[in-house]
Amino acid sequence: MAARDTGCDRLLPVQHLRPGDHAFVSYGDDEVRWEVVTAFVRLGLARGEKVLVLPCLGVPFDEVLARIDFPSRSTVPARERGQLVVSSMREVIRPDTEFTAARQMSRLRAETDRATAEGHTGLRAFIDMGWVRALGADVQVMAARETGAHALFSGRPYTEICAYDRRRFDRTLLTAMERAHPRVLLERLGSLRSTRGPDGTLHFIGEADATHRPAVGRALEISLAQTAPARRLTVDLTRLHFLSVGCAVGLLTLARGAAGHELIEVRCDRGQRRMLRRLGAGTVSRLVLTEVVRPW
């Protein structure tokens, strides 16, 4: 069911991150945590960015590399040419031994400049926040860093994910850290969220594959019922990384049958618009497709 979410515009799949984004993600499982970092690394390499991975202290670098490379060793050439670097927060703040936000941000800013000087399109960093307590850092200092790091990102080719293990941090801190980040990521690849924005728009976020067709249908049916008095519904597909033919057909079928609505607007990207038109969107008189150009 679609839930109203006043911050729904912050939620994204990892595949939609772009330069300048500062994102929060949390995990509660040792297997799940590798999904987002692996996708983040591979996408960055494919886009010509330099990638820095700072895993939780105590996780061997060999394990990190094995996870990123599974099921092949496709990242080996990137490591050999220095495009992919697995390091640690201790190394980032060196020669200091005690964490300061100023030292960390200065180093990351310098690394971003170095990456572009080396010919990369930018720098992206995955930072597992397990190092905070391992280095004895003050959580309040980190909170200030997360809310005051705009200069690292604004107008610069730098992208960062801060990953929080829910088993290491209390709920109050996690909530505060989530709010402090401009972007929030879906925890798992292949997942789907539907949310209702404050204006009533139904947003689908993630991957609408064949297994999610019933969930897509339910969210649409509920939103159609809730917007019946206004006789208008807006559906936003632009934060979907994948839209299956089955889910697209389901949307068109419900739109065709929504006799009580005067207008159903579907905001979509170029590929989604092309698919919907090929499936017959043009034959649904109340349906309007609005193409939105992604900024990435």
Backbone as numpy.savetxt, mean C-alpha at the origin, in Angstrom:
# Nx Ny Nz CAx CAy CAz Cx Cy Cz
-18.98 -6.51 3.99 -19.83 -5.32 3.99 -18.95 -4.08 3.99
-19.37 -3.07 3.27 -18.60 -1.83 3.23 -18.85 -1.04 4.49
-17.78 -0.62 5.13 -17.89 0.16 6.36 -17.49 1.59 6.08
-18.14 2.53 6.73 -17.75 3.92 6.57 -16.37 4.13 7.19
-15.52 4.80 6.48 -14.13 4.98 6.91 -13.68 6.36 6.48
-13.60 7.28 7.41 -13.24 8.65 7.05 -11.81 8.76 6.57
-10.98 7.74 6.81 -9.60 7.76 6.33 -9.37 6.79 5.21
-10.45 6.44 4.50 -10.33 5.38 3.50 -9.41 5.75 2.35
-9.20 7.06 2.13 -8.33 7.46 1.03 -6.87 7.16 1.32
-6.53 6.79 2.55 -5.15 6.47 2.92 -4.81 5.00 2.68
-5.79 4.16 2.53 -5.58 2.72 2.44 -5.25 2.31 1.01
-4.17 1.53 0.85 -3.70 1.14 -0.47 -3.14 -0.28 -0.45
-3.14 -0.96 -1.60 -2.30 -2.16 -1.72 -0.86 -1.71 -1.95
0.09 -2.52 -1.58 1.50 -2.13 -1.67 1.89 -1.78 -3.10
1.22 -2.40 -4.08 1.58 -2.17 -5.48 1.30 -0.74 -5.93
0.49 0.00 -5.17 0.14 1.36 -5.57 1.00 2.43 -4.92
1.98 2.06 -4.12 2.87 3.06 -3.54 3.67 3.74 -4.64
3.91 5.02 -4.44 4.67 5.79 -5.42 5.70 6.66 -4.68
6.68 7.23 -5.39 7.67 8.08 -4.75 7.00 9.20 -3.95
7.50 9.40 -2.72 6.92 10.40 -1.84 5.96 9.84 -0.83
5.65 8.54 -0.94 4.70 7.91 -0.01 5.41 7.41 1.25
4.76 7.61 2.38 5.24 7.15 3.69 4.12 6.29 4.27
4.36 4.98 4.36 3.27 4.05 4.65 3.48 3.24 5.91
2.37 2.92 6.54 2.31 2.05 7.72 1.74 0.70 7.31
2.32 -0.36 7.87 1.72 -1.69 7.75 2.00 -2.44 9.04
1.09 -3.28 9.44 1.33 -4.10 10.63 1.12 -5.56 10.27
1.71 -6.43 11.06 1.56 -7.87 10.83 1.58 -8.56 12.19
1.04 -9.75 12.24 1.01 -10.51 13.48 1.45 -11.94 13.30
2.12 -12.19 12.16 2.50 -13.55 11.82 3.85 -13.51 11.10
4.76 -14.42 11.45 6.10 -14.42 10.87 6.10 -14.71 9.38
5.11 -15.44 8.89 5.03 -15.72 7.46 4.44 -14.54 6.70
3.39 -13.95 7.26 2.71 -12.85 6.58 3.64 -11.67 6.35
4.54 -11.40 7.28 5.35 -10.19 7.18 6.20 -10.15 5.91
6.47 -11.31 5.30 7.34 -11.32 4.14 6.60 -10.98 2.85
5.27 -11.04 2.87 4.52 -10.80 1.64 4.71 -9.38 1.13
4.47 -8.40 2.01 4.56 -7.01 1.59 5.99 -6.62 1.24
6.96 -7.03 2.06 8.34 -6.63 1.78 8.82 -7.22 0.46
8.46 -8.46 0.16 8.89 -9.07 -1.09 8.31 -8.33 -2.29
7.01 -8.02 -2.24 6.38 -7.27 -3.34 7.00 -5.88 -3.46
7.22 -5.23 -2.34 7.81 -3.89 -2.32 9.19 -3.88 -2.96
10.01 -4.88 -2.60 11.36 -4.97 -3.15 11.32 -5.21 -4.65
10.56 -6.18 -5.08 10.54 -6.55 -6.50 10.01 -5.43 -7.37
8.97 -4.74 -6.90 8.43 -3.62 -7.67 9.44 -2.48 -7.77
10.14 -2.21 -6.68 11.15 -1.15 -6.71 12.26 -1.46 -7.69
12.73 -2.69 -7.69 13.79 -3.08 -8.62 13.31 -2.95 -10.06
12.07 -3.37 -10.31 11.52 -3.29 -11.66 11.38 -1.85 -12.14
11.18 -0.92 -11.20 11.01 0.49 -11.56 12.33 1.26 -11.57
13.42 0.54 -11.38 14.73 1.17 -11.44 15.12 1.92 -10.19
14.45 1.65 -9.08 14.79 2.31 -7.82 15.84 1.50 -7.07
16.58 2.17 -6.21 17.45 1.48 -5.27 16.59 1.09 -4.08
16.82 -0.10 -3.53 15.97 -0.63 -2.47 16.81 -0.95 -1.24
16.38 -0.42 -0.10 17.05 -0.65 1.17 16.09 -1.40 2.09
16.53 -2.54 2.60 15.72 -3.34 3.50 16.39 -3.37 4.87
15.67 -2.91 5.89 16.17 -2.92 7.26 15.26 -3.85 8.06
15.62 -5.13 8.16 14.77 -6.08 8.86 14.83 -5.91 10.37
13.95 -6.60 11.05 13.95 -6.61 12.51 15.28 -7.18 13.01
15.85 -6.54 14.02 17.09 -7.07 14.58 16.84 -8.48 15.09
17.80 -9.34 14.83 17.64 -10.73 15.24 17.25 -11.64 14.09
16.77 -11.07 12.98 16.45 -11.87 11.80 17.69 -11.93 10.94
18.26 -13.11 10.73 19.51 -13.23 9.95 19.34 -12.70 8.53
20.36 -12.03 8.03 20.30 -11.52 6.67 20.08 -12.65 5.66
20.65 -13.83 5.94 20.47 -14.95 5.03 18.98 -15.32 4.89
18.25 -15.23 6.00 16.81 -15.52 5.93 16.09 -14.45 5.12
16.45 -13.20 5.33 15.83 -12.11 4.58 16.03 -12.32 3.08
17.26 -12.61 2.69 17.56 -12.80 1.27 16.86 -14.02 0.71
16.79 -15.09 1.49 16.10 -16.29 1.03 14.61 -16.02 0.81
14.01 -15.25 1.71 12.58 -14.93 1.58 12.34 -14.06 0.35
13.17 -13.05 0.16 12.98 -12.15 -0.98 13.19 -12.88 -2.29
14.12 -13.82 -2.32 14.45 -14.53 -3.55 13.49 -15.66 -3.88
12.72 -16.15 -2.92 11.86 -17.30 -3.15 10.80 -16.96 -4.20
10.52 -17.83 -5.19 11.07 -19.17 -5.38 12.29 -19.21 -6.30
12.78 -18.05 -6.73 13.97 -18.04 -7.59 15.01 -17.12 -6.97
16.13 -16.99 -7.64 17.19 -16.12 -7.14 17.27 -14.86 -8.00
16.11 -14.28 -8.30 16.04 -13.18 -9.26 16.63 -11.88 -8.75
16.80 -11.75 -7.43 17.33 -10.48 -6.92 18.85 -10.50 -6.77
19.49 -11.62 -7.06 20.95 -11.72 -6.91 21.67 -10.67 -7.75
21.33 -10.50 -9.03 22.02 -9.47 -9.82 21.86 -8.07 -9.23
20.69 -7.78 -8.67 20.47 -6.45 -8.08 21.36 -6.26 -6.86
21.57 -7.30 -6.08 22.47 -7.19 -4.93 23.90 -7.01 -5.39
24.27 -7.71 -6.43 25.65 -7.65 -6.90 25.99 -6.26 -7.45
25.02 -5.59 -8.05 25.30 -4.25 -8.59 24.95 -3.13 -7.61
24.54 -3.50 -6.39 24.28 -2.52 -5.36 22.92 -1.87 -5.40
22.01 -2.40 -6.23 20.67 -1.82 -6.29 19.81 -2.26 -5.11
20.09 -3.44 -4.58 19.37 -3.96 -3.42 20.35 -4.12 -2.27
20.04 -3.48 -1.15 20.92 -3.51 0.02 20.12 -3.94 1.24
20.59 -4.98 1.92 20.00 -5.40 3.19 20.95 -4.92 4.28
20.46 -4.10 5.18 21.33 -3.49 6.18 20.63 -3.53 7.54
20.98 -2.60 8.42 20.39 -2.55 9.75 20.29 -1.11 10.21
19.44 -0.87 11.20 19.33 0.49 11.72 20.62 0.92 12.41
21.35 -0.04 12.96 22.65 0.31 13.56 23.57 0.92 12.51
23.54 0.35 11.32 24.39 0.85 10.24 23.92 2.23 9.78
22.59 2.42 9.74 22.05 3.69 9.29 22.49 4.84 10.20
22.48 4.60 11.51 22.80 5.69 12.45 24.29 5.75 12.80
25.09 4.82 12.27 26.53 4.84 12.53 27.15 6.16 12.09
28.08 6.78 12.82 28.81 6.22 13.97 28.10 6.38 15.31
26.90 7.01 15.30 26.17 7.11 16.56 25.74 5.72 17.02
25.65 5.53 18.29 25.16 4.26 18.82 23.76 4.39 19.39
23.34 5.64 19.61 22.01 5.90 20.14 21.16 6.56 19.07
19.94 6.11 18.94 19.07 6.62 17.88 18.68 8.06 18.12
18.76 8.84 17.04 18.12 10.16 17.01 17.42 10.28 15.66
16.25 10.90 15.67 15.49 11.05 14.43 16.28 11.88 13.42
16.97 12.90 13.90 17.73 13.77 13.00 18.81 12.99 12.27
19.52 12.11 13.01 20.58 11.32 12.39 20.01 10.37 11.35
18.93 9.70 11.70 18.34 8.75 10.76 17.85 9.44 9.49
17.14 10.56 9.65 16.59 11.24 8.49 17.69 11.85 7.62
18.73 12.33 8.26 19.85 12.87 7.49 20.48 11.80 6.63
20.65 10.61 7.23 21.27 9.51 6.47 20.37 9.04 5.34
19.07 8.94 5.59 18.15 8.49 4.53 18.06 9.52 3.41
18.12 10.78 3.77 18.11 11.82 2.74 19.37 11.72 1.88
20.51 11.50 2.52 21.77 11.35 1.78 21.74 10.11 0.90
21.14 9.02 1.41 21.05 7.79 0.62 20.15 7.98 -0.60
19.10 8.79 -0.46 18.22 9.08 -1.60 19.00 9.85 -2.67
19.75 10.84 -2.25 20.56 11.62 -3.20 21.60 10.73 -3.86
22.20 9.84 -3.09 23.21 8.94 -3.65 22.58 8.00 -4.69
21.37 7.51 -4.38 20.69 6.61 -5.30 20.46 7.26 -6.65
19.98 8.51 -6.64 19.74 9.19 -7.92 21.06 9.51 -8.63
22.09 9.82 -7.85 23.40 10.10 -8.45 23.96 8.84 -9.12
23.62 7.70 -8.60 24.07 6.43 -9.18 23.26 6.02 -10.40
22.23 6.80 -10.72 21.44 6.51 -11.91 20.12 5.81 -11.63
19.79 5.60 -10.36 18.51 4.99 -10.02 17.41 6.05 -10.05
16.19 5.62 -10.20 15.07 6.57 -10.28 14.67 7.10 -8.91
15.18 6.50 -7.85 14.87 6.95 -6.50 15.30 5.90 -5.51
14.85 6.07 -4.27 15.16 5.12 -3.20 13.87 4.72 -2.51
13.76 3.45 -2.19 12.65 2.99 -1.34 13.24 2.16 -0.21
12.66 2.32 0.97 13.17 1.62 2.15 12.03 0.90 2.87
12.30 -0.34 3.24 11.39 -1.11 4.09 12.06 -1.20 5.46
11.39 -0.65 6.48 11.97 -0.60 7.82 11.07 -1.36 8.78
11.56 -2.49 9.28 10.82 -3.21 10.31 11.11 -2.53 11.64
10.06 -2.07 12.31 10.23 -1.25 13.50 10.59 -2.05 14.75
10.85 -3.33 14.61 11.29 -4.13 15.74 12.59 -3.63 16.33
13.34 -2.84 15.57 14.62 -2.33 16.07 14.42 -1.29 17.19
13.23 -0.69 17.28 13.01 0.41 18.22 13.38 -0.01 19.64
12.79 -1.10 20.09 13.07 -1.55 21.45 14.41 -2.29 21.53
14.78 -2.93 20.44 16.06 -3.65 20.45 17.23 -2.70 20.66
17.10 -1.47 20.16 18.15 -0.47 20.36 17.87 0.44 21.55
16.81 0.15 22.27 16.47 0.95 23.43 16.00 2.35 23.09
15.47 2.52 21.89 15.01 3.84 21.48 13.72 4.23 22.21
13.53 5.51 22.39 12.35 6.04 23.03 11.20 6.02 22.03
10.12 5.31 22.37 8.98 5.20 21.48 8.40 6.57 21.15
8.42 7.49 22.12 7.90 8.82 21.88 8.74 9.59 20.84
10.05 9.33 20.87 10.92 9.94 19.86 10.55 9.43 18.48
10.27 8.13 18.41 9.88 7.56 17.12 8.55 8.12 16.65
7.63 8.31 17.58 6.33 8.88 17.21 6.52 10.27 16.61
7.41 11.05 17.22 7.69 12.39 16.70 8.34 12.31 15.32
9.19 11.31 15.14 9.84 11.14 13.84 8.80 10.84 12.76
7.88 9.94 13.06 6.90 9.53 12.06 6.01 10.69 11.63
5.70 11.58 12.54 4.84 12.70 12.21 5.60 13.92 11.70
6.93 13.89 11.82 7.72 15.05 11.43 8.72 14.80 10.32
8.46 13.77 9.51 9.44 13.38 8.49 9.08 13.89 7.10
8.23 14.91 7.00 7.73 15.35 5.70 8.85 15.73 4.74
9.91 16.30 5.25 11.00 16.76 4.38 11.68 15.61 3.64
11.60 14.41 4.19 12.17 13.24 3.52 11.40 12.88 2.25
10.10 13.20 2.25 9.22 12.69 1.21 8.72 13.74 0.23
8.43 14.92 0.71 7.79 15.94 -0.11 8.64 16.32 -1.33
8.13 16.01 -2.51 8.82 16.36 -3.74 10.09 15.58 -3.99
10.29 14.49 -3.25 11.53 13.72 -3.38 11.23 12.27 -3.78
12.17 11.62 -4.48 11.95 10.26 -4.96 12.24 9.21 -3.89
11.61 9.37 -2.74 11.84 8.45 -1.62 10.51 7.86 -1.17
10.49 6.55 -0.97 9.30 5.83 -0.53 9.68 4.97 0.66
8.81 4.94 1.68 9.16 4.19 2.90 7.96 3.44 3.45
8.22 2.20 3.85 7.24 1.42 4.61 7.79 1.21 6.01
6.99 1.52 7.01 7.33 1.23 8.40 6.43 0.08 8.84
7.03 -1.06 9.15 6.28 -2.27 9.48 6.33 -2.53 10.97
5.17 -2.73 11.57 5.05 -2.94 13.01 4.50 -4.33 13.31
5.24 -5.07 14.10 4.80 -6.39 14.57 3.82 -6.18 15.72
2.58 -6.59 15.54 1.55 -6.37 16.56 1.83 -7.10 17.86
2.73 -8.07 17.82 3.10 -8.80 19.04 4.13 -8.05 19.87
4.74 -7.03 19.30 5.80 -6.29 19.99 5.34 -4.94 20.54
4.24 -4.40 19.98 3.79 -3.06 20.36 2.36 -3.12 20.86
2.05 -2.27 21.82 0.68 -2.28 22.34 -0.27 -1.58 21.38
-1.54 -1.85 21.56 -2.56 -1.39 20.61 -2.62 0.13 20.53
-2.45 0.80 21.65 -2.52 2.27 21.66 -1.44 2.87 20.77
-0.21 2.33 20.91 0.89 2.83 20.09 0.64 2.52 18.62
0.18 1.31 18.31 -0.08 0.94 16.92 -1.11 1.87 16.29
-2.16 2.17 17.05 -3.19 3.08 16.54 -2.62 4.46 16.26
-1.78 4.94 17.18 -1.16 6.25 16.99 -0.23 6.26 15.79
0.54 5.19 15.61 1.47 5.12 14.49 0.72 5.00 13.15
-0.36 4.27 13.15 -1.16 4.17 11.93 -1.69 5.55 11.52
-2.17 6.30 12.50 -2.69 7.63 12.21 -1.61 8.60 11.79
-0.37 8.34 12.23 0.72 9.26 11.93 1.21 9.15 10.48
0.87 8.06 9.81 1.35 7.84 8.45 0.32 8.28 7.42
0.77 8.94 6.36 -0.16 9.36 5.31 -0.78 8.20 4.55
-0.08 7.05 4.51 -0.59 5.87 3.80 -0.64 4.68 4.76
-1.63 3.83 4.54 -1.77 2.58 5.30 -1.93 1.46 4.28
-1.16 0.38 4.45 -1.17 -0.70 3.48 -2.02 -1.88 3.94
-2.62 -2.55 2.98 -3.24 -3.84 3.27 -2.15 -4.80 3.73
-2.46 -5.58 4.73 -1.45 -6.45 5.34 -1.03 -7.59 4.42
-1.97 -8.11 3.63 -1.70 -9.30 2.82 -1.90 -9.03 1.35
-1.08 -9.64 0.54 -1.30 -9.63 -0.90 -2.54 -10.46 -1.21
-3.27 -10.07 -2.22 -4.44 -10.83 -2.63 -5.69 -10.56 -1.81
-5.61 -9.65 -0.85 -6.78 -9.36 -0.02 -7.60 -8.23 -0.63
-8.83 -8.10 -0.16 -9.75 -7.09 -0.67 -10.45 -6.40 0.49
-10.53 -5.07 0.43 -11.30 -4.30 1.39 -12.33 -3.46 0.64
-13.49 -3.30 1.21 -14.46 -2.35 0.67 -14.82 -1.39 1.79
-14.81 -0.11 1.48 -15.10 0.91 2.48 -16.05 1.95 1.89
-16.81 2.60 2.76 -17.68 3.69 2.34 -17.05 4.99 2.80
-16.81 5.90 1.87 -16.26 7.19 2.20 -17.32 8.08 2.82
-16.90 9.21 3.39 -17.85 10.12 4.03 -18.89 10.66 3.07
-18.58 10.67 1.77 -19.55 11.14 0.77 -20.42 10.00 0.24
-20.26 8.79 0.82 -21.06 7.65 0.39 -20.45 6.81 -0.71
-19.30 7.25 -1.26 -18.65 6.49 -2.32 -18.20 5.12 -1.81
-18.45 4.10 -2.59 -18.00 2.75 -2.27 -16.64 2.53 -2.91
-15.63 2.28 -2.07 -14.27 2.06 -2.54 -13.91 0.59 -2.42
-13.35 0.02 -3.48 -12.77 -1.32 -3.43 -11.25 -1.17 -3.48
-10.57 -1.87 -2.58 -9.12 -1.71 -2.42 -8.47 -3.08 -2.35
-7.45 -3.31 -3.18 -6.74 -4.58 -3.14 -6.89 -5.36 -4.42
-7.35 -6.61 -4.30 -7.47 -7.49 -5.46 -8.85 -8.12 -5.49
-9.64 -7.79 -6.50 -10.98 -8.35 -6.67 -10.88 -9.52 -7.64
-10.40 -10.65 -7.12 -10.26 -11.83 -7.97 -11.52 -12.69 -7.87
-11.48 -13.86 -8.51 -12.67 -14.71 -8.58 -13.19 -15.10 -7.20
-12.28 -15.32 -6.26 -12.72 -15.74 -4.92 -13.46 -14.63 -4.18
-13.26 -13.39 -4.61 -13.89 -12.25 -3.94 -15.19 -11.82 -4.61
-15.63 -12.52 -5.64 -16.84 -12.08 -6.34 -18.05 -12.00 -5.40
-18.28 -12.97 -4.50 -19.43 -12.83 -3.58 -19.32 -11.59 -2.69
-18.12 -11.30 -2.20 -17.93 -10.13 -1.33 -18.17 -8.83 -2.09
-17.71 -8.78 -3.34 -17.95 -7.60 -4.17 -19.44 -7.41 -4.39
-20.13 -8.51 -4.69 -21.57 -8.44 -4.90 -22.32 -7.96 -3.67
-21.96 -8.48 -2.50 -22.63 -8.07 -1.26 -22.42 -6.58 -0.98
-21.18 -6.12 -1.15 -20.89 -4.71 -0.89 -21.68 -3.81 -1.84
-21.77 -4.21 -3.10 -22.53 -3.42 -4.06 -24.03 -3.42 -3.73
-24.57 -4.58 -3.38 -25.99 -4.67 -3.05 -26.34 -3.80 -1.84
-25.49 -3.83 -0.82 -25.74 -3.01 0.37 -25.66 -1.53 0.03
-24.67 -1.16 -0.77 -24.52 0.25 -1.13 -25.67 0.73 -2.01
-26.16 -0.12 -2.88 -27.32 0.24 -3.69 -28.55 0.47 -2.81
-28.70 -0.40 -1.81 -29.84 -0.24 -0.90 -29.73 1.05 -0.10
-28.51 1.34 0.36 -28.31 2.53 1.20 -28.43 3.83 0.41
-28.15 3.78 -0.89 -28.21 5.01 -1.70 -29.50 5.11 -2.50
-30.42 4.19 -2.26 -31.70 4.21 -3.00 -32.43 5.54 -2.88
-32.49 6.17 -1.67 -33.20 7.46 -1.58 -32.59 8.53 -2.48
-31.27 8.55 -2.58 -30.60 9.56 -3.41 -30.62 9.19 -4.89
-30.84 7.88 -5.16 -30.91 7.37 -6.54 -29.58 7.51 -7.28
-28.49 7.65 -6.52 -27.17 7.77 -7.13 -26.14 7.00 -6.29
-25.21 6.37 -6.96 -24.13 5.66 -6.28 -22.83 5.86 -7.06
-21.75 6.13 -6.33 -20.43 6.20 -6.94 -19.59 5.03 -6.43
-18.97 4.30 -7.36 -18.12 3.16 -7.03 -16.71 3.49 -7.53
-15.73 3.37 -6.65 -14.34 3.69 -6.99 -13.53 2.41 -7.06
-12.99 2.12 -8.24 -12.17 0.92 -8.46 -10.69 1.25 -8.56
-10.32 2.51 -8.41 -8.96 2.92 -8.77 -7.87 2.40 -7.84
-8.26 1.91 -6.66 -7.23 1.35 -5.77 -7.24 -0.18 -5.78
-7.83 -0.73 -6.84 -7.70 -2.17 -7.07 -6.44 -2.43 -7.87
-5.64 -3.37 -7.40 -4.48 -3.81 -8.17 -4.91 -4.80 -9.24
-6.02 -5.50 -9.00 -6.51 -6.49 -9.96 -8.03 -6.53 -9.92
-8.65 -6.55 -11.08 -10.10 -6.69 -11.21 -10.37 -7.85 -12.14
-11.01 -8.91 -11.63 -11.30 -10.07 -12.45 -12.50 -9.81 -13.35
-12.59 -10.57 -14.42 -13.74 -10.47 -15.32 -15.02 -10.80 -14.57
-14.97 -11.80 -13.70 -16.16 -12.19 -12.94 -16.68 -11.07 -12.07
-15.79 -10.37 -11.38 -16.21 -9.25 -10.53 -16.74 -8.10 -11.37
-16.12 -7.87 -12.53 -16.59 -6.81 -13.41 -17.99 -7.13 -13.95
-18.20 -8.38 -14.33 -19.52 -8.79 -14.82 -20.57 -8.64 -13.72
-20.18 -9.01 -12.48 -21.10 -8.88 -11.36 -21.52 -7.43 -11.14
-20.55 -6.51 -11.26 -20.86 -5.09 -11.11 -21.85 -4.64 -12.18
-21.59 -5.02 -13.43 -22.47 -4.62 -14.53 -23.87 -5.21 -14.38
-23.94 -6.44 -13.93 -25.24 -7.09 -13.74 -26.08 -6.35 -12.70
-25.45 -5.99 -11.58 -26.18 -5.28 -10.53 -26.56 -3.87 -11.00
-25.67 -3.22 -11.74 -25.99 -1.89 -12.25 -27.16 -1.94 -13.23
-27.19 -2.97 -14.04 -28.27 -3.12 -15.02 -29.61 -3.34 -14.32
-29.57 -4.00 -13.19 -30.80 -4.30 -12.48 -31.21 -3.24 -11.46
-30.42 -2.21 -11.30 -30.70 -1.18 -10.29 -31.67 -0.14 -10.85
-32.90 -0.56 -11.08 -33.89 0.30 -11.73 -34.21 1.55 -10.90
-33.99 1.47 -9.59 -34.30 2.62 -8.74 -33.27 3.72 -8.76
-32.15 3.48 -9.41 -31.07 4.47 -9.46 -31.06 5.21 -10.80
-30.88 6.50 -10.73 -30.75 7.30 -11.94 -29.32 7.27 -12.48
-28.36 7.17 -11.56 -26.95 7.24 -11.98 -26.09 6.34 -11.11
-25.25 5.55 -11.76 -24.20 4.79 -11.07 -22.90 5.16 -11.76
-22.08 5.91 -11.05 -20.79 6.31 -11.59 -19.72 5.34 -11.12
-18.91 4.86 -12.04 -17.79 3.97 -11.70 -16.50 4.69 -12.06
-15.71 5.00 -11.04 -14.40 5.60 -11.26 -13.40 4.49 -11.46
-12.64 4.55 -12.53 -11.77 3.43 -12.89 -10.55 3.93 -13.63
-9.54 3.07 -13.71 -8.37 3.43 -14.51 -8.60 3.00 -15.95
-7.65 3.25 -16.81 -7.84 3.00 -18.24 -8.08 1.51 -18.54
-7.31 0.65 -17.88 -7.49 -0.78 -18.14 -8.84 -1.28 -17.66
-9.27 -0.82 -16.50 -10.58 -1.23 -15.98 -11.70 -0.71 -16.87
-11.56 0.51 -17.34 -12.57 1.09 -18.23 -12.67 0.28 -19.51
-11.52 -0.10 -20.07 -11.52 -0.90 -21.29 -12.22 -2.23 -21.07
-11.93 -2.88 -19.94 -12.57 -4.16 -19.64 -14.08 -4.01 -19.51
-14.52 -3.01 -18.75 -15.96 -2.83 -18.53 -16.69 -2.51 -19.83
-16.08 -1.74 -20.70 -16.72 -1.43 -21.98 -16.82 -2.68 -22.84
-15.78 -3.50 -22.82 -15.82 -4.73 -23.62 -16.86 -5.71 -23.10
-17.16 -5.61 -21.82 -18.15 -6.50 -21.22 -19.58 -5.96 -21.33
-19.73 -4.78 -21.93 -21.07 -4.28 -22.18 -21.50 -3.09 -21.36
-20.57 -2.35 -20.77 -20.94 -1.20 -19.94 -21.75 -0.17 -20.73
-21.47 -0.07 -22.01 -22.16 0.91 -22.85 -23.65 0.64 -23.02
-24.08 -0.58 -22.70 -25.51 -0.92 -22.84 -26.31 -0.63 -21.58
-25.64 -0.19 -20.52 -26.32 0.13 -19.26 -26.49 1.64 -19.20
-27.71 2.11 -19.45 -27.94 3.55 -19.63 -27.61 4.37 -18.39
-27.82 3.81 -17.21 -27.60 4.59 -15.98 -26.14 4.56 -15.52
-25.30 3.82 -16.24 -23.91 3.64 -15.84 -23.01 4.64 -16.56
-22.18 5.33 -15.79 -21.20 6.26 -16.34 -19.82 5.84 -15.87
-18.89 5.66 -16.80 -17.51 5.31 -16.46 -16.66 6.58 -16.49
-16.02 6.88 -15.38 -15.14 8.04 -15.29 -13.70 7.56 -15.15
-12.90 7.81 -16.17 -11.51 7.36 -16.13 -10.67 8.29 -15.27
-9.93 7.71 -14.35 -9.04 8.46 -13.46 -7.61 8.08 -13.80
-6.80 9.06 -14.08 -5.39 8.81 -14.41 -4.62 8.66 -13.11
-3.97 7.51 -12.93 -3.19 7.29 -11.72 -1.94 8.15 -11.75
-1.55 8.71 -10.61 -0.36 9.54 -10.56 0.92 8.73 -10.43
0.90 7.44 -10.76 2.11 6.62 -10.67 2.20 5.75 -11.88
